[in-house]
Structures are given as structure tokens and as C-alpha cells.
């Protein structure tokens, strides 16, 4: 299933090929969680489907939470998977949103997430619009709530060479990883 066309971050992130493949700046437009829950109910009742995969580039935390709540109201026992970003599970003050993770964990069992960097300078140069956080804490929280993660490890957008002291290719790679 798709809940929106393209990616809401299209043409903002400097480290992504998605905008060049399937959308332009104005191609987003998210369907409501209520409508998507209705689609899931329809396919569940008509065909007995219990596992649904979202092809969106980036499911929002808000949407995942609202969809889980809607599916709860419809008393649907389904399994969902999709793609999202690390910042979708952060509160406004930059902490992990454990309440959202617990809600989402009721239906979402598998999330594919890109882990770009925890370095503020690198994130800024990538124009990622997210704060540096410890992504390991996010993965632990997701796992503890029954959500398995598939990590996309983004490499090749390193910080400036002035950020580390040693010289040479091997030392640079070791620093970055």
C-alpha cells in the first residue's frame, strides 16, 4: 500500500536519490489514517490478508500512530511494515517518543530505517533536518516493543577532514564507521 506519493522530504536532503526517481517537490499528499485503515479492513475481510507492506519512502510517526489506533478501533489484527526515518520517533525536545513506539508496536513489526550519521556537522551538510541522537537507543526501544529494524547504513558523506587527526584512507574509514 502507498499512503502518499513521493517523499515529504524530497529535494531537501542532499544524500538521497529518491527525488530523482519518483517525485517532484509538489508530489506529496498523504491519505488519512482513517482511509488507509478502511482499505486494510476491506482487503482483510474480502481476501483474508493480514500482512500489509507500505511502499512509501517515509512513513511519518504521526501517521503510524493514528493508523494503529484506527486499526485498534476496527479490531483488526494485522501486521504492518514500511520505511521511516529515525526522527519520526523523537519528541519535540529530541528525546525518544516511547509512547509512540509502544503504540506503533501493536501493528508494525518491521521498519526499514536509514541511519545516516550522529554527527551534527555531517547532518547539517546533508541538510537532514534532524538532530544528532543515539540511534542505538532507538533500535533498542523498537526491538523491545516487537519492531524489527532493517538498517540502511548511509556511508560516503563524511565530516570534514579537520574533524579527525589521523591521515590515510583506513584511518578515515575507521573514524567514520
C-alpha positions as CSV (number, residue, x, y, z in Angstrom):
1,X,0.0,0.0,0.0
2,X,1.0,3.6,-0.5
3,X,-0.3,6.4,1.7
4,X,1.4,9.2,-0.1
5,X,3.0,9.9,-3.4
6,X,6.7,10.5,-3.2
7,X,8.6,11.7,-0.1
8,X,7.8,14.7,2.0
9,X,11.5,15.5,2.3
10,X,12.0,15.5,-1.5
11,X,14.6,18.0,-2.6
12,X,15.6,18.8,0.9
13,X,18.1,16.0,1.8
14,X,21.4,16.1,0.0
15,X,22.1,12.4,0.3
16,X,19.1,10.8,-1.4
17,X,18.3,9.7,-4.9
18,X,14.6,9.3,-4.3
19,X,13.6,12.8,-5.7
20,X,15.3,12.0,-9.0
21,X,13.5,8.7,-9.3
22,X,9.8,9.1,-8.5
23,X,8.7,12.5,-7.3
24,X,9.0,16.3,-7.6
25,X,8.6,18.9,-4.8
26,X,4.9,19.1,-5.0
27,X,4.1,15.4,-5.4
28,X,3.3,14.6,-1.8
29,X,-0.2,14.2,-0.4
30,X,-0.8,11.8,2.4
31,X,-4.0,9.8,2.6
32,X,-5.7,9.8,6.0
33,X,-5.1,7.0,8.5
34,X,-8.9,6.5,8.5
35,X,-9.0,5.8,4.8
36,X,-6.0,3.6,4.8
37,X,-7.5,1.6,7.8
38,X,-10.6,1.3,5.6
39,X,-8.5,-0.2,2.8
40,X,-6.9,-2.6,5.2
41,X,-10.2,-3.7,6.5
42,X,-11.6,-4.2,3.0
43,X,-8.7,-6.4,1.9
44,X,-8.7,-8.3,5.2
45,X,-12.4,-9.1,5.0
46,X,-12.5,-9.8,1.3
47,X,-9.3,-11.7,0.9
48,X,-8.2,-12.6,4.4
49,X,-5.0,-10.6,4.1
50,X,-3.3,-10.0,7.4
51,X,0.1,-8.7,6.4
52,X,0.5,-5.3,4.7
53,X,3.6,-3.6,3.4
54,X,3.8,0.1,2.8
55,X,5.9,1.3,-0.2
56,X,6.1,4.9,1.0
57,X,9.5,6.4,1.1
58,X,8.9,7.8,4.7
59,X,6.0,6.9,6.9
60,X,5.5,9.6,9.5
61,X,5.4,8.7,13.1
62,X,2.1,10.6,13.4
63,X,0.6,8.6,10.6
64,X,1.8,5.2,12.0
65,X,0.4,6.1,15.4
66,X,-3.0,7.2,14.0
67,X,-3.2,4.1,11.8
68,X,-2.5,1.8,14.7
69,X,-5.2,3.5,16.7
70,X,-7.7,3.2,13.8
71,X,-6.9,-0.5,13.3
72,X,-7.4,-1.0,17.1
73,X,-10.9,0.6,16.8
74,X,-11.7,-1.7,13.9
75,X,-10.5,-4.7,16.0
76,X,-8.2,-5.7,13.1
77,X,-5.3,-8.0,14.0
78,X,-2.8,-7.2,11.1
79,X,0.9,-7.0,10.7
80,X,2.4,-3.9,9.0
81,X,5.8,-3.0,7.7
82,X,7.3,0.0,5.9
83,X,10.0,2.6,5.6
84,X,10.6,5.5,8.0
85,X,13.2,7.9,9.4
86,X,14.9,7.9,12.8
87,X,13.4,11.4,13.6
88,X,9.9,10.1,13.4
89,X,10.2,8.6,16.9
90,X,11.5,11.8,18.5
91,X,9.6,14.2,20.7
92,X,9.9,17.9,20.1
93,X,12.7,18.2,22.7
94,X,14.7,15.5,20.9
95,X,14.0,12.5,23.2
96,X,12.7,9.1,22.2
97,X,8.9,9.1,22.0
98,X,8.4,5.8,23.9
99,X,4.6,6.3,24.0
100,X,4.5,6.4,20.2
101,X,6.9,3.4,19.9
102,X,4.6,1.4,22.2
103,X,1.5,2.3,20.1
104,X,3.2,1.6,16.8
105,X,4.5,-1.7,18.1
106,X,0.9,-3.1,18.2
107,X,0.8,-3.4,14.4
108,X,4.2,-2.5,12.9
109,X,6.6,-5.5,13.1
110,X,9.3,-4.5,10.6
111,X,10.6,-1.0,9.8
112,X,13.3,-0.1,7.3
113,X,15.2,2.9,8.5
114,X,18.2,4.9,7.1
115,X,20.8,5.6,9.7
116,X,22.9,8.4,8.2
117,X,25.0,10.0,10.9
118,X,25.0,11.1,14.5
119,X,27.4,13.9,13.8
120,X,25.8,17.4,13.9
121,X,28.1,18.9,11.2
122,X,27.5,16.0,8.8
123,X,23.7,16.1,9.3
124,X,23.8,19.8,8.6
125,X,25.9,19.4,5.4
126,X,23.4,16.7,4.3
127,X,20.5,19.1,5.1
128,X,18.8,16.3,7.1
129,X,16.7,18.5,9.3
130,X,17.2,16.2,12.3
131,X,19.2,16.4,15.5
132,X,22.1,14.1,16.3
133,X,20.8,11.3,18.6
134,X,22.0,7.9,19.6
135,X,20.3,5.7,17.0
136,X,21.3,2.6,19.1
137,X,18.8,3.7,21.7
138,X,16.1,3.9,19.1
139,X,16.8,0.4,17.8
140,X,16.8,-1.0,21.3
141,X,13.4,0.7,22.0
142,X,12.0,-0.6,18.8
143,X,13.2,-4.2,19.4
144,X,11.9,-4.1,23.0
145,X,8.4,-3.3,21.5
146,X,8.4,-6.1,19.0
147,X,9.5,-3.9,16.0
148,X,12.4,-5.4,14.0
149,X,14.5,-2.9,12.1
150,X,16.3,-3.2,8.8
151,X,19.1,-0.7,8.9
152,X,20.1,1.2,5.8
153,X,23.6,2.4,6.7
154,X,24.4,5.5,4.8
155,X,28.1,5.9,4.2
156,X,30.1,8.2,1.9
157,X,29.0,11.6,3.3
158,X,31.8,12.0,5.9
159,X,32.5,15.0,8.0
160,X,35.3,17.4,7.1
161,X,38.8,16.0,7.4
162,X,39.5,18.6,10.0
163,X,37.2,16.7,12.4
164,X,39.8,13.9,12.9
165,X,43.5,14.0,13.3
166,X,44.9,10.8,11.7
167,X,45.7,10.7,8.0
168,X,45.2,8.0,5.5
169,X,42.2,6.1,3.9
170,X,42.0,3.3,6.5
171,X,42.0,5.7,9.5
172,X,39.4,7.9,7.8
173,X,37.1,4.9,7.2
174,X,37.5,3.7,10.7
175,X,36.8,7.2,12.1
176,X,33.6,7.4,10.1
177,X,32.2,3.9,10.8
